[in-house]
């Protein structure tokens, strides 16, 4: 039960972090497609066995996009 609570708290923090980005006009992408904070937090919570890489895209020093791409092992 402790792991479930910790995972839930982690996803809640992720959602809040991404929502704050969205509120500042930063777009969020998941696997190459436009997404949103709720969808990304939900997808990452469902795919506990997969790892996602986070990329920050800046334009002239201003954060414009955050990309989440699944890391695949060959």
C-alpha positions as CSV (number, residue, x, y, z in Angstrom):
1,X,0.0,0.0,0.0
2,X,2.9,2.4,0.7
3,X,4.1,2.1,-2.9
4,X,0.7,3.0,-4.2
5,X,0.6,6.1,-2.0
6,X,4.1,7.2,-3.0
7,X,3.3,6.7,-6.7
8,X,0.1,8.7,-6.3
9,X,1.9,11.5,-4.6
10,X,4.7,11.5,-7.3
11,X,2.1,11.7,-10.1
12,X,0.2,14.5,-8.3
13,X,3.4,16.5,-8.0
14,X,4.2,15.8,-11.7
15,X,0.7,16.9,-12.7
16,X,1.0,20.2,-10.6
17,X,4.5,20.8,-12.2
18,X,3.2,20.3,-15.7
19,X,0.0,22.3,-15.1
20,X,2.2,25.3,-13.9
21,X,4.1,25.0,-17.2
22,X,0.9,25.0,-19.2
23,X,-0.3,28.1,-17.3
24,X,2.8,29.9,-18.5
25,X,2.1,28.9,-22.1
26,X,4.5,26.0,-22.3
27,X,3.2,23.2,-24.5
28,X,3.5,19.6,-23.4
29,X,4.2,16.7,-25.8
30,X,3.9,13.0,-25.3
31,X,5.6,10.6,-27.8
32,X,5.7,13.3,-30.5
33,X,2.1,14.5,-30.1
34,X,0.7,17.6,-28.3
35,X,-0.7,16.6,-25.0
36,X,-1.5,18.1,-21.6
37,X,-0.5,17.8,-17.9
38,X,-3.4,15.4,-17.0
39,X,-2.8,13.0,-19.9
40,X,1.0,12.9,-19.3
41,X,0.7,12.3,-15.6
42,X,-1.9,9.6,-16.2
43,X,0.2,7.9,-18.9
44,X,3.3,7.9,-16.8
45,X,1.4,6.4,-13.8
46,X,0.0,3.6,-16.0
47,X,3.4,2.8,-17.5
48,X,5.4,2.2,-14.4
49,X,7.6,-0.3,-16.1
50,X,8.6,2.1,-18.8
51,X,10.9,5.0,-18.6
52,X,10.3,8.4,-20.2
53,X,12.9,10.9,-21.1
54,X,12.1,14.5,-20.6
55,X,13.4,17.2,-23.0
56,X,13.1,20.9,-22.5
57,X,12.8,23.0,-25.6
58,X,13.9,26.6,-25.3
59,X,13.6,29.5,-27.7
60,X,15.9,32.4,-27.0
61,X,16.3,31.3,-23.4
62,X,12.5,30.9,-22.8
63,X,11.0,27.5,-22.1
64,X,8.5,26.8,-24.9
65,X,7.9,23.0,-24.8
66,X,8.4,19.9,-22.6
67,X,8.6,16.6,-24.4
68,X,8.1,13.2,-22.9
69,X,9.4,10.3,-25.0
70,X,9.5,6.6,-24.0
71,X,13.0,5.2,-23.7
72,X,13.0,1.9,-25.5
73,X,15.6,-0.8,-24.8
74,X,16.9,-2.5,-27.9
